[in-house]
């Protein structure tokens, strides 16, 4: 990302605000590992609030179960949302009654994927 920032700066002038995931010494954010995953939830909460709703008691499906998707599932679960489907690179998992996200996360951590869940 530092290289991309440098290339951008050559054409448009130096601007730290233009690029995310920069190294800390180039204006990067100390909490950057959490920003995308939390940003997904904040954006979802903001959109739902415009319609008078919240994550609590709503149903979700999540495509991608890597760093962002797995954390989104965890945060949705913690806020009372029901995750009924997730897909990862090796497998999709569904349960119309809701997936117990902590159990799925533990399985993924122990096995390295959703493949055998």
Residue pairs with C-beta under 8 A, 6 or more apart in sequence:
1 19
1 20
1 21
1 22
1 23
1 28
2 22
2 23
2 26
4 19
5 16
5 18
5 19
5 22
5 26
8 15
8 18
8 19
9 15
12 18
16 22
16 26
16 27
20 32
20 35
21 28
21 32
22 28
24 30
29 35
33 67
34 71
36 67
36 68
37 67
37 68
37 71
37 72
37 75
38 71
38 75
40 68
40 71
40 72
41 55
41 72
41 75
41 76
41 79
44 55
44 76
45 54
45 55
48 54
48 55
48 58
54 79
55 76
55 79
55 80
55 81
56 79
56 80
56 81
57 80
57 81
57 82
58 81
58 82
59 81
59 82
59 83
59 84
60 73
60 76
60 81
60 82
60 83
60 84
61 83
61 84
61 85
61 86
61 94
62 69
62 72
62 73
62 76
62 83
62 85
62 86
62 87
63 69
63 86
63 87
64 87
64 88
65 73
65 86
65 87
65 88
65 108
65 114
66 88
66 89
69 86
69 88
70 105
70 108
73 83
73 86
73 99
73 101
73 104
73 105
74 101
74 102
74 105
76 83
76 101
77 83
77 101
77 102
82 98
83 98
83 99
83 101
84 94
84 95
84 96
84 97
84 98
84 99
85 92
85 93
85 94
85 95
85 99
86 92
86 93
86 99
86 104
86 114
87 93
88 108
88 113
88 114
89 113
90 113
90 114
90 115
91 113
91 114
91 115
91 117
92 114
93 99
93 104
93 114
93 117
104 114
104 117
107 114
107 116
107 117
108 114
108 117
111 117
